[in-house]
Amino acid sequence: MPKPAPAYFQRLAALAAIDNAADRPTRPVLEAYSGAEMATIPVGTAEDLELAVARARAAQTAWGDLSAADRAKVIGRFSELVHDHADELMDIAQAETGKARIYAQEEVIDVALTARFYAQNGPKMLADRKVQGMLPGATDVRVRYQPKGVVGVISPWNYPLTLAVSDAVAALIAGNGVVIKPDSNTPYCCLALAELLYQAGLPRELFAVVPGPGSVVGQAIVAHTDYVMFTGSSATGATLAAQAGKRLIGFSAELGGKNPLIITKNADVDRAVSGAARACYSNSGQLCISIERIYVDRAIADEFTEKFAQHVKDMTLAGTYDFNADMGSLASAQQVETVDEHVTDAVAKGAKVLAGGRKRADLGPFFYEPTVLGDVSEEMTCFAAETFGPLVSIYPVDSTDEAIKRANDTDYGLNASVFAGSNDEAQKIAEQIHAGTVNINEGYAAAWGSTGAPMGGMGVSGVGRRHGEEGLLKYTEPQTIATQRFIGLDGIRGIPQSLYLKLTPQLIKSLKYLPGR
């Protein structure tokens, strides 16, 4: 399959929320496989973002007045359209990011499944609910969920389909408008999904895409929206959280990770080898939840290391718009340089390259071999710092307790993986790991793909959660409406207030004997 045609980019560019786009400065968008310019994108400004927010705010009132079921119908239609347009979405994801087609397909499926999950379950999650009141029978309490207003999304380049829309569909079903700034390197993935949302019946103002630099458009999002959802580095997340805090608006973020994988001495080595390869090299390792540290019991460390290194050497590295590659390129020259710097630093300080370890300019400007390192020590950059590329280090350990201790020896806490001799053993290990998600017999997909469960990080790996009920209700303002009947706080008609006040403490104490109190 070829990369998308110029006419496709021109059609999508017209959907950007930028007035008079033809008169604006543009920036090039590169095909990651070749590094060649394949399109340009208009550069938005803070004023464009402010106007998009104003339009979204105006449209949000009517959208929020619809029932959650009616809003869900639009998102349900969008899910079906994503399936129908899977091939072109995979093409654009590969073109902008360089990922292998298997991982572009993973993105498309994830977008469709997340949209379907919230379309099916969102109305029930958002329904008014009755809760126990202060005085049983006398206090009637109802909790309802109001939309925040306009949600600002700042999405990254590594999963430009999934991370543009997975958060947005939840915000939309909750009754909000959404204004999004996609990464400047991958704007067309976001615009392609915007086109499908509009085709599904969503008013254009409710999902406004404003491409532009983070220092301009991203800052304007934090300054003008009612809630901010960010995916990116921990350092940038901390800055945005502080800025949101000054405005007293909500903030949620999925941030960095230095994710561990634990393999016990009685694990199935062959299963661990294939699972670890997916965990480490999906999307060329450019995944917040991919594995960068492997702790394997010394009893099987040699066997695992030999088989894993050979498996990695045998992986097919190529830039093709089909399913014939195990791994594609990285997304940019900056990513290649980061990986190469980490490998060069480690080797200079005594690490051993067990597989890979080289740039592959013969395949394209952003290719780097999937790489395995041994003998990595604390003074090496890749020991503790997130590489965010196809690099993993193997550490033999003497016990499971040591593996758990070393897995938790980090400020990060996003994702982890366990391969053990039994699921019971793995469960016990998982419960001791300080991470927002832990996968057993899998690297990341089991937790990520379970859209009914919350996904997010502990420590410096994030704030809040996406997916599940938590990922929806964060975009709402819970409102409690309490009705007092029969008995007022100032007494009961016909009973002297002095007697009522004397009886009140005993009455309150006796409530503990009622069910649920």
C-alpha positions as CSV (number, residue, x, y, z in Angstrom):
1,M,0.0,0.0,0.0
2,P,1.3,3.5,-0.8
3,K,1.4,6.4,1.6
4,P,-1.6,8.7,1.6
5,A,-2.0,10.9,-1.5
6,P,-1.6,14.7,-1.4
7,A,-5.3,15.2,-2.0
8,Y,-6.1,13.4,1.2
9,F,-3.9,15.8,3.2
10,Q,-5.5,18.8,1.5
11,R,-9.0,17.6,2.4
12,L,-8.0,17.0,6.0
13,A,-6.1,20.3,6.4
14,A,-9.4,22.2,5.7
15,L,-10.9,20.7,8.9
16,A,-8.4,22.5,11.1
17,A,-10.0,25.1,13.3
18,I,-8.0,27.9,11.7
19,D,-9.7,30.7,9.9
20,N,-8.1,31.9,6.7
21,A,-5.7,29.0,6.8
22,A,-4.5,29.7,3.3
23,D,-2.9,32.9,4.5
24,R,-1.1,31.4,7.5
25,P,2.4,30.1,7.9
26,T,2.8,26.4,7.5
27,R,5.2,23.8,8.7
28,P,6.2,20.5,6.9
29,V,4.9,17.1,8.0
30,L,7.4,14.4,7.2
31,E,6.9,10.8,6.1
32,A,8.8,9.0,8.9
33,Y,10.0,6.2,6.7
34,S,11.8,8.5,4.2
35,G,12.1,11.7,6.1
36,A,10.7,13.5,3.1
37,E,8.0,16.2,3.2
38,M,4.7,14.7,2.3
39,A,2.4,17.6,3.3
40,T,2.3,20.9,5.2
41,I,0.0,22.0,8.0
42,P,-1.2,25.5,8.9
43,V,0.3,26.8,12.1
44,G,-2.4,27.9,14.6
45,T,-2.1,30.7,17.1
46,A,-3.3,31.5,20.6
47,E,-6.1,33.5,19.0
48,D,-7.2,30.5,16.9
49,L,-7.4,28.5,20.1
50,E,-9.4,31.1,22.0
51,L,-11.8,31.4,19.1
52,A,-12.2,27.6,19.0
53,V,-12.9,27.5,22.7
54,A,-15.5,30.2,22.4
55,R,-17.2,28.3,19.6
56,A,-17.0,25.0,21.5
57,R,-18.5,26.7,24.6
58,A,-21.4,28.1,22.6
59,A,-22.1,24.7,21.0
60,Q,-21.6,22.8,24.2
61,T,-24.8,24.1,25.8
62,A,-27.1,22.3,23.4
63,W,-24.9,19.3,23.3
64,G,-24.9,19.0,27.1
65,D,-28.7,19.4,27.1
66,L,-29.1,16.2,25.0
67,S,-29.5,12.9,26.9
68,A,-26.3,10.9,27.4
69,A,-28.0,8.2,25.3
70,D,-28.4,10.6,22.3
71,R,-24.7,11.7,22.6
72,A,-23.7,8.1,22.8
73,K,-25.4,7.3,19.5
74,V,-23.0,9.7,17.8
75,I,-20.0,8.1,19.3
76,G,-21.4,4.6,18.5
77,R,-21.6,5.7,14.8
78,F,-18.1,7.0,15.0
79,S,-16.9,3.6,16.2
80,E,-18.3,1.9,13.2
81,L,-16.8,4.5,10.8
82,V,-13.4,3.9,12.3
83,H,-13.8,0.2,11.4
84,D,-14.9,1.1,7.9
85,H,-11.9,3.4,7.3
86,A,-9.3,1.2,9.0
87,D,-7.0,1.0,6.0
88,E,-6.6,4.7,5.4
89,L,-6.2,5.3,9.2
90,M,-3.5,2.8,9.3
91,D,-1.8,4.4,6.3
92,I,-1.8,7.9,7.9
93,A,-0.6,6.5,11.2
94,Q,2.3,4.7,9.5
95,A,3.2,7.7,7.4
96,E,3.3,10.2,10.3
97,T,5.0,7.9,12.9
98,G,6.9,5.2,11.0
99,K,5.3,2.4,13.1
100,A,4.9,-1.1,11.8
101,R,1.4,-1.8,10.4
102,I,0.6,-4.2,13.2
103,Y,0.9,-1.4,15.7
104,A,-1.0,1.0,13.4
105,Q,-3.8,-1.6,13.4
106,E,-3.6,-1.8,17.1
107,E,-4.3,1.9,17.3
108,V,-7.3,1.8,15.0
109,I,-8.8,-1.1,16.9
110,D,-8.2,0.7,20.2
111,V,-10.0,3.8,19.0
112,A,-13.0,1.8,17.8
113,L,-13.2,-0.3,21.0
114,T,-12.8,2.7,23.3
115,A,-15.6,4.6,21.5
116,R,-17.8,1.6,21.5
117,F,-17.2,1.0,25.2
118,Y,-18.2,4.5,26.2
119,A,-21.1,4.5,23.7
120,Q,-22.5,1.4,25.4
121,N,-21.7,2.1,29.0
122,G,-21.4,5.9,29.3
123,P,-25.1,6.6,29.7
124,K,-25.4,4.2,32.6
125,M,-22.3,5.7,34.3
126,L,-23.7,9.2,33.9
127,A,-27.2,8.4,35.1
128,D,-28.5,10.1,38.2
129,R,-28.1,7.9,41.2
130,K,-29.7,7.9,44.6
131,V,-27.5,7.6,47.7
132,Q,-28.2,7.2,51.4
133,G,-29.3,10.4,53.0
134,M,-28.4,11.9,56.4
135,L,-31.6,10.6,58.0
136,P,-33.1,7.4,56.5
137,G,-36.6,8.1,55.1
138,A,-36.3,11.8,55.9
139,T,-33.4,12.8,53.6
140,D,-33.6,12.1,49.9
141,V,-30.3,12.5,48.1
142,R,-29.6,12.4,44.4
143,V,-26.2,12.7,42.7
144,R,-26.1,13.9,39.1
145,Y,-23.2,14.6,36.7
146,Q,-22.8,17.9,34.9
147,P,-20.2,18.4,32.1
148,K,-17.1,20.5,32.9
149,G,-17.7,22.7,29.8
150,V,-14.8,22.7,27.3
151,V,-12.1,20.1,27.7
152,G,-8.6,20.8,26.3
153,V,-6.6,17.8,25.1
154,I,-2.9,18.0,24.3
155,S,-2.0,14.8,22.5
156,P,1.4,13.2,21.7
157,W,3.0,11.9,18.5
158,N,3.6,8.3,19.5
159,Y,0.0,7.1,19.4
160,P,-1.6,10.0,17.4
161,L,-4.9,8.2,16.8
162,T,-5.5,6.5,20.1
163,L,-4.4,9.4,22.3
164,A,-6.2,12.1,20.3
165,V,-9.6,10.5,20.6
166,S,-9.6,7.9,23.5
167,D,-9.9,10.8,25.9
168,A,-12.1,12.9,23.7
169,V,-14.9,10.4,23.3
170,A,-15.3,10.2,27.1
171,A,-15.4,13.9,27.4
172,L,-17.9,14.2,24.6
173,I,-20.3,11.6,26.0
174,A,-20.1,13.4,29.3
175,G,-21.5,16.5,27.5
176,N,-18.4,18.6,27.0
177,G,-16.9,20.3,24.0
178,V,-13.3,19.4,23.1
179,V,-10.5,21.5,21.8
180,I,-7.4,19.5,20.9
181,K,-3.8,20.4,20.0
182,P,-2.2,17.4,18.3
183,D,1.6,17.1,18.2
184,S,3.0,19.1,15.4
185,N,4.6,16.1,13.8
186,T,1.4,14.1,13.6
187,P,-1.6,16.5,13.0
188,Y,-3.2,14.5,10.2
189,C,-4.1,11.5,12.3
190,C,-6.1,13.7,14.6
191,L,-7.8,15.4,11.6
192,A,-8.6,12.1,10.0
193,L,-10.5,11.1,13.1
194,A,-12.2,14.5,13.3
195,E,-13.5,14.0,9.8
196,L,-15.1,10.7,11.0
197,L,-16.6,12.3,14.1
198,Y,-18.2,14.9,11.9
199,Q,-19.5,12.3,9.6
200,A,-21.0,10.5,12.6
201,G,-23.1,13.6,13.4
202,L,-21.0,15.5,15.9
203,P,-21.2,19.3,15.3
204,R,-17.8,20.5,14.1
205,E,-17.4,23.1,16.8
206,L,-17.5,20.4,19.5
207,F,-14.3,18.8,18.4
208,A,-12.0,21.5,17.2
209,V,-8.4,20.6,16.1
210,V,-5.9,23.5,16.4
211,P,-2.5,22.5,15.2
212,G,0.4,24.6,16.4
213,P,3.4,24.7,18.8
214,G,2.9,23.7,22.4
215,S,4.5,26.9,23.6
216,V,1.6,28.8,22.0
217,V,-1.4,26.7,21.4
218,G,-0.8,24.3,24.3
219,Q,-0.4,27.2,26.7
220,A,-3.6,28.8,25.4
221,I,-5.4,25.5,26.1
222,V,-4.3,25.6,29.8
223,A,-5.3,29.3,29.9
224,H,-8.8,29.0,28.4
225,T,-10.4,25.5,28.8
226,D,-12.2,24.1,31.8
227,Y,-10.2,20.9,32.2
228,V,-6.9,19.7,30.7
229,M,-5.9,16.2,29.6
230,F,-2.2,15.8,28.7
231,T,-0.1,12.9,27.5
232,G,3.6,13.4,27.4
233,S,6.7,13.7,29.6
234,S,6.7,13.9,33.3
235,A,8.6,17.2,33.3
236,T,6.0,18.9,31.0
237,G,3.2,17.4,32.9
238,A,4.4,18.9,36.1
239,T,4.6,22.3,34.5
240,L,1.1,22.1,33.1
241,A,-0.3,20.7,36.4
242,A,1.0,23.8,38.2
243,Q,-0.5,26.1,35.6
244,A,-3.9,24.3,35.8
245,G,-3.6,24.5,39.6
246,K,-3.3,28.3,39.5
247,R,-6.6,28.5,37.6
248,L,-8.2,25.8,39.9
249,I,-9.2,23.7,36.9
250,G,-9.0,19.9,36.7
251,F,-6.0,18.2,35.2
252,S,-5.2,14.7,34.2
253,A,-2.1,13.2,32.6
254,E,-0.4,10.0,31.5
255,L,3.3,10.7,31.8
256,G,6.6,8.8,31.5
257,G,7.6,5.3,32.6
258,K,10.6,3.1,33.2
259,N,8.6,0.0,33.1
260,P,9.8,-3.4,34.6
261,L,9.2,-7.0,33.6
262,I,9.8,-9.8,36.1
263,I,10.4,-13.4,35.0
264,T,10.6,-16.0,37.8
265,K,12.7,-19.1,37.7
266,N,9.7,-21.4,36.9
267,A,8.3,-19.3,34.1
268,D,7.8,-20.6,30.6
269,V,10.9,-19.2,29.0
270,D,9.7,-19.3,25.4
271,R,6.4,-17.6,26.3
272,A,8.4,-14.9,28.2
273,V,10.7,-14.4,25.2
274,S,7.8,-13.7,22.8
275,G,5.9,-11.7,25.3
276,A,8.9,-9.6,26.2
277,A,9.6,-8.8,22.5
278,R,6.1,-7.4,22.1
279,A,6.4,-5.5,25.4
280,C,9.7,-3.9,24.5
281,Y,9.4,-3.2,20.8
282,S,5.8,-2.4,20.1
283,N,5.7,0.9,18.2
284,S,9.5,0.8,18.2
285,G,9.6,1.1,21.9
286,Q,8.0,4.6,21.7
287,L,5.2,3.7,24.1
288,C,4.8,5.1,27.6
289,I,3.9,1.6,28.9
290,S,6.5,-0.4,27.0
291,I,9.1,-2.4,29.0
292,E,12.7,-1.0,29.4
293,R,13.9,-3.2,32.3
294,I,13.8,-7.0,32.5
295,Y,14.5,-8.7,35.8
296,V,15.0,-12.5,35.3
297,D,15.8,-15.1,37.9
298,R,19.5,-16.1,37.7
299,A,18.5,-19.8,37.4
300,I,17.1,-19.2,33.9
301,A,18.8,-15.9,33.0
302,D,21.3,-17.4,30.6
303,E,18.6,-19.4,28.7
304,F,16.3,-16.4,28.5
305,T,19.0,-14.0,27.5
306,E,20.3,-16.2,24.7
307,K,16.8,-16.9,23.3
308,F,15.6,-13.3,23.7
309,A,18.7,-11.8,22.0
310,Q,18.3,-14.3,19.1
311,H,14.6,-13.5,18.8
312,V,15.4,-9.8,18.6
313,K,18.1,-10.3,16.0
314,D,15.6,-12.2,13.9
315,M,13.0,-9.4,13.9
316,T,12.2,-7.9,10.5
317,L,13.0,-4.1,10.5
318,A,11.4,-2.4,7.5
319,G,9.4,0.6,6.4
320,T,6.5,-1.0,4.5
321,Y,2.8,-0.2,4.4
322,D,1.9,-3.8,4.9
323,F,2.2,-6.4,7.7
324,N,5.6,-7.7,6.7
325,A,7.6,-5.9,9.3
326,D,8.0,-6.7,13.0
327,M,9.2,-3.1,13.7
328,G,9.2,0.1,11.7
329,S,11.2,3.3,12.2
330,L,11.3,5.7,15.0
331,A,9.3,8.9,14.5
332,S,12.0,11.5,14.3
333,A,15.7,12.3,14.2
334,Q,15.4,13.4,17.8
335,Q,14.2,10.0,18.9
336,V,17.0,8.2,17.0
337,E,19.6,10.5,18.7
338,T,18.2,9.8,22.2
339,V,18.4,6.1,21.7
340,D,21.9,6.2,20.2
341,E,23.1,8.5,23.0
342,H,21.8,6.0,25.6
343,V,23.4,3.0,23.9
344,T,26.7,4.8,23.3
345,D,26.9,6.0,26.9
346,A,26.1,2.5,28.2
347,V,28.7,0.8,26.0
348,A,31.4,3.3,26.9
349,K,30.8,2.5,30.6
350,G,30.9,-1.2,30.2
351,A,27.5,-2.5,29.0
352,K,27.4,-5.3,26.5
353,V,25.3,-5.1,23.3
354,L,23.5,-8.5,23.1
355,A,21.4,-7.5,20.0
356,G,21.1,-4.5,17.8
357,G,22.7,-1.3,18.9
358,R,23.0,0.5,15.5
359,K,21.4,3.2,13.5
360,R,20.1,1.8,10.1
361,A,20.3,4.8,7.8
362,D,20.3,2.2,4.9
363,L,16.6,1.7,5.6
364,G,15.7,5.3,6.3
365,P,16.7,8.3,8.3
366,F,14.9,7.3,11.5
367,F,15.6,3.6,11.8
368,Y,17.3,2.1,14.7
369,E,17.7,-1.6,15.4
370,P,15.8,-3.2,18.3
371,T,18.5,-3.4,21.0
372,V,19.2,-5.5,24.1
373,L,21.9,-4.6,26.6
374,G,23.5,-6.6,29.4
375,D,25.8,-5.5,32.3
376,V,24.0,-2.2,32.7
377,S,25.0,-0.4,35.9
378,E,23.7,2.6,37.8
379,E,26.1,5.2,36.3
380,M,24.7,4.6,32.8
381,T,21.9,7.0,31.6
382,C,19.6,4.2,30.5
383,F,19.7,2.5,33.9
384,A,17.1,4.9,35.4
385,A,16.2,7.4,32.7
386,E,13.3,6.7,30.2
387,T,14.8,6.0,26.8
388,F,11.4,5.9,24.9
389,G,12.8,3.8,22.1
390,P,13.7,0.2,21.1
391,L,16.2,-0.4,24.0
392,V,15.8,-2.8,26.9
393,S,18.3,-3.9,29.6
394,I,18.4,-7.4,31.2
395,Y,19.3,-7.8,34.9
396,P,19.7,-11.2,36.4
397,V,18.4,-11.4,40.0
398,D,18.8,-13.9,42.8
399,S,15.2,-14.0,44.0
400,T,11.7,-12.8,43.3
401,D,11.9,-10.5,46.3
402,E,15.0,-8.8,44.8
403,A,13.2,-8.5,41.4
404,I,10.2,-6.8,43.1
405,K,12.5,-4.4,45.1
406,R,14.4,-3.4,42.0
407,A,11.2,-3.0,39.9
408,N,9.9,-0.6,42.5
409,D,13.2,1.3,42.8
410,T,12.1,4.2,40.6
411,D,10.1,7.4,40.8
412,Y,7.9,6.1,37.9
413,G,5.0,3.8,38.3
414,L,3.1,3.4,35.1
415,N,3.1,-0.2,33.9
416,A,4.7,-3.5,34.7
417,S,4.7,-7.1,33.5
418,V,5.1,-10.5,35.2
419,F,5.8,-14.0,33.8
420,A,5.7,-16.7,36.4
421,G,5.2,-20.4,36.8
422,S,1.5,-19.9,37.8
423,N,-1.1,-17.2,37.7
424,D,-1.4,-17.3,41.5
425,E,2.3,-16.7,41.9
426,A,2.2,-13.8,39.3
427,Q,-0.8,-12.3,41.1
428,K,1.0,-12.1,44.4
429,I,4.0,-10.5,42.7
430,A,1.7,-8.0,40.8
431,E,0.1,-6.9,44.0
432,Q,3.5,-5.8,45.4
433,I,4.5,-3.7,42.3
434,H,4.0,0.1,42.5
435,A,2.4,0.7,39.1
436,G,-0.9,1.8,37.8
437,T,-1.2,-1.4,35.6
438,V,0.4,-4.8,35.9
439,N,0.1,-7.3,33.1
440,I,0.5,-11.1,33.7
441,N,1.7,-13.2,30.8
442,E,1.6,-10.0,28.6
443,G,3.5,-6.8,28.4
444,Y,0.9,-4.1,28.2
445,A,-2.0,-4.9,25.9
446,A,-4.1,-6.9,28.4
447,A,-4.5,-3.9,30.8
448,W,-4.6,-1.2,28.1
449,G,-7.1,-3.1,26.0
450,S,-9.5,-3.6,29.0
451,T,-11.2,-0.3,28.5
452,G,-13.6,-0.9,31.4
453,A,-10.6,-0.7,33.8
454,P,-8.8,2.5,34.8
455,M,-5.4,3.2,33.2
456,G,-2.8,5.6,34.5
457,G,0.3,6.0,36.6
458,M,1.5,6.3,40.1
459,G,4.4,8.5,41.2
460,V,5.7,10.8,38.5
461,S,4.0,8.7,35.9
462,G,0.7,10.4,36.0
463,V,-2.3,12.1,37.6
464,G,-5.8,10.6,37.3
465,R,-6.9,7.8,35.0
466,R,-8.3,7.2,31.5
467,H,-10.6,4.3,30.6
468,G,-13.3,2.9,32.8
469,E,-15.7,4.9,34.9
470,E,-12.9,7.0,36.3
471,G,-11.9,8.0,32.8
472,L,-15.4,9.3,32.1
473,L,-16.5,10.9,35.4
474,K,-13.4,13.0,35.6
475,Y,-14.9,15.1,32.9
476,T,-17.9,15.9,35.0
477,E,-18.9,18.0,38.0
478,P,-20.8,15.8,40.5
479,Q,-23.8,17.6,41.9
480,T,-25.6,16.5,45.1
481,I,-29.3,17.5,45.5
482,A,-30.6,16.7,48.9
483,T,-34.2,17.0,49.9
484,Q,-35.1,17.1,53.6
485,R,-38.6,15.7,54.5
486,F,-40.6,15.2,57.7
487,I,-37.8,16.0,60.2
488,G,-36.1,19.3,59.9
489,L,-32.8,20.2,61.5
490,D,-34.6,22.7,63.7
491,G,-36.9,20.0,65.2
492,I,-40.1,18.0,64.8
493,R,-43.4,19.8,64.8
494,G,-45.2,19.1,68.1
495,I,-42.0,18.2,70.1
496,P,-40.4,20.9,72.2
497,Q,-37.0,21.9,70.8
498,S,-35.3,21.3,74.2
499,L,-36.5,17.7,74.2
500,Y,-35.6,17.3,70.5
501,L,-32.1,18.6,71.0
502,K,-31.7,16.2,74.0
503,L,-32.8,13.2,71.9
504,T,-30.8,14.0,68.8
505,P,-27.5,12.5,69.9
506,Q,-29.1,9.2,70.8
507,L,-31.0,9.2,67.6
508,I,-27.8,9.7,65.5
509,K,-26.0,7.0,67.5
510,S,-28.8,4.5,66.9
511,L,-28.5,4.9,63.2
512,K,-25.5,2.6,63.2
513,Y,-27.8,-0.4,63.7
514,L,-29.6,0.2,60.4
515,P,-28.3,-1.7,57.3
516,G,-25.6,0.2,55.4
517,R,-24.9,2.7,58.2
